């Protein structure tokens, strides 16, 4: 079980590191826009991401 959790965390780090590595200027601009985004919109986006991830896990397994 711990192996799977650490593998998932490692994959998240790899995926999150792609954009700043490939396009640092675009990543910085996206972060600036994210800071200006309304908190309610961020919450809905986070909820949507969690639901999508849970559905993908259910489909895969």
C-alpha positions as CSV (number, residue, x, y, z in Angstrom):
1,X,0.0,0.0,0.0
2,X,2.8,2.5,0.9
3,X,4.5,1.8,-2.4
4,X,1.3,2.8,-4.3
5,X,0.9,6.0,-2.3
6,X,4.5,7.0,-2.8
7,X,4.2,6.2,-6.5
8,X,1.2,8.4,-6.8
9,X,2.9,11.3,-5.0
10,X,6.0,10.9,-7.2
11,X,3.8,11.0,-10.4
12,X,2.1,14.2,-9.1
13,X,5.5,15.8,-8.6
14,X,6.6,14.8,-12.1
15,X,3.4,16.1,-13.7
16,X,3.4,19.4,-11.7
17,X,7.0,19.9,-12.6
18,X,6.4,19.7,-16.4
19,X,5.0,23.1,-17.0
20,X,7.5,25.2,-15.0
21,X,10.3,23.2,-16.7
22,X,9.0,23.5,-20.3
23,X,7.5,27.0,-20.2
24,X,8.5,29.0,-17.0
25,X,7.2,32.3,-18.4
26,X,3.8,30.8,-19.1
27,X,3.7,29.1,-15.8
28,X,4.4,32.3,-14.0
29,X,1.7,34.1,-15.9
30,X,-0.8,31.3,-15.0
31,X,0.2,31.6,-11.3
32,X,-0.5,35.4,-11.4
33,X,-3.9,34.7,-12.9
34,X,-4.6,32.0,-10.3
35,X,-3.8,34.5,-7.5
36,X,-6.5,36.9,-9.0
37,X,-9.1,34.2,-9.3
38,X,-12.1,34.3,-7.0
39,X,-11.9,31.8,-4.1
40,X,-15.3,30.3,-4.9
41,X,-14.2,29.5,-8.4
42,X,-11.0,27.9,-7.1
43,X,-13.1,25.7,-4.7
44,X,-15.3,24.5,-7.5
45,X,-12.3,23.8,-9.7
46,X,-10.7,21.8,-6.8
47,X,-14.0,19.9,-6.2
48,X,-14.2,19.1,-9.9
49,X,-10.6,17.9,-10.0
50,X,-11.2,15.6,-7.0
51,X,-14.4,14.2,-8.5
52,X,-12.6,13.6,-11.8
53,X,-9.7,11.9,-10.1
54,X,-12.0,9.7,-8.0
55,X,-13.9,8.7,-11.1
56,X,-10.7,7.9,-13.0
57,X,-9.5,5.7,-10.1
58,X,-12.9,3.9,-10.0
59,X,-12.7,3.3,-13.8
60,X,-9.1,2.1,-13.7
61,X,-9.6,-0.3,-10.8
